[in-house]
């Protein structure tokens, strides 16, 4: 198979030339394939010194940009089926990537691209029994769409991840919409020991039941149902062609989208699932957050969706939906943007409390803010709505069109003013993916013309900037080709440092025996941590190992932005795979650079001025850890374990003893863990004294306080005295799970019984009690085990704790 030469492409809209650098000559077959691949009628002339040049004149094919050539994927996963619709990839808050390709949905972990994968196989569904029509009515104009839309096998049209915490195991739910209009919700098979995901809700069936109950709002029709005319063995009602088309459009879903997590005044958290249909209506379904979580078979109830209303969003097909949240008129508002096949794009808003109080018999509590793009323009293929972190009073809506155009609409809530939509000639074919990154500072777009572009906001308009080059290295995937010809979706990682793009393969360039049969598409991952977000360039003094200064600066700024996001947004899950992977790649060649980033983050969190020497900074930090939030301590704990000390573990003891840096980080890690442990102990004591928590493991916690008397704060010692007075009769010793011998408290992680065999037992990292023999939760980040009953308390402390609040 022909492997393309390395090239640099100089382009404009009219002319472009391709310069191949290779010291070998091309064969006739390679020249033919190259000519076909470029879509050119040209001659290839070999010049001296092995430089091959292709020059063309005016062409109709899209010109590639220099930035797209410089960007190389760092990992890729091949797919067995081809995607067919926009937004074919979605990245969850628990670091799972779902790809819709054909009649499959593939769920993969980007940390293990060649590891096990989840799978959703789209089953065949029988049509809903909405009625029968006369044979002569099949020729009616309103039946044309129905007759032409019959699918031999349903494929995936739209997918969307829910926020974290809606699944019974505290994970995410995945909503899937098929080409026959069926919407179902799935969860991970956490207790089925299977690769196929488990269906938990058939939303289309619930929608059909409700619409049949209210007779599809057909009071204005003179239906033949009243005449008791039936046909068929199932006694389906005889209806007109117009009725059949209307009912079918209501039940034919096209797009699904989950809202952010919403908190009601009653204290319950829930999420809204919006479903757009061919009728132009959008239905809204409320899914409550479970009261408790479980990973045991039979100990959890499936999620339940409640219909809370409809809106007639458009007069044509609703093809795309996007959610966001904003504080508007001093009240939290839920924002909804919707696009249609008639080209219109509308922006809606609804008070969160009113939306949650809506009932299925009424109109959903959304009011139209404005029709930002009028009917008559190109069909709307994809929307992306965001409220920037830097401008919380501003709404930015990006709309991708079927013509390849990209339109931007902004709304300033402080002055209640919309700007005129700015249109950009972004791509040459339909825009298939849009994704905001870095809190609305830049936008990534992809198209069916296989292009991937990046844009930054300047004022109220977009300006294209080059994609960042990959300076972290590329993983080799000899079994994944690079011959793609169309992009069908884009998704940003939770930490905003990587992007996933789904592309189809050009079957004409694949090996027909070994590749074309089993590889139809690819999910590619690109680093975007080096993305330049501003026009004014900044530089640093150091120039390490040939890396461009601007790339190092951009990576450092974007990593610091990510760390600050976890600090300022307590509801943002701690998904740090891409940040850990990037820092681990940097530390192999640039250890000083990684240390500078961490020192800058720690010093800025403590309000200190940065000091260049690591030996001076860390000793100053040791005594100030109590000023950091629990979330900052956990981030620091994870980074030290998996980045700063990972390489030192690979070296032998002699090499480690010669350097002082690992010793400094080890001491900081120990102090971080003791500080977190102290906060957990203090929280348990306070909750017990207040009557909000069962006093389990208090004896072990009191012993831990006694062993660490030199570092424990006075208010914790005071709580220990109160606990002793109230709970005198509590058992002081534990028994071995194997032989019933006594188990003394000597360590917070492991324990040994007093028998001669000295059975080794694990301790719960939260309660410090000996773990039972039943399976327990194991944290891959810090390497500790936790009994299930203490997981929620541990998460609560990690996310909500602020310094100086007494940890209660």
Order of alpha helices (4+ residues) and beta strands (2+ residues): beta-beta-alpha-beta-beta-alpha-beta-beta-beta-beta-beta-alpha-beta-beta-beta-beta-alpha-beta-beta-alpha-beta-beta-beta-beta-beta-beta-beta-beta-alpha-beta-beta-beta-beta-beta-beta-beta-beta-beta-beta-beta-beta-beta-alpha-alpha-alpha-alpha-alpha-alpha-alpha-alpha-alpha-alpha-beta-beta-beta-beta-beta-beta-alpha
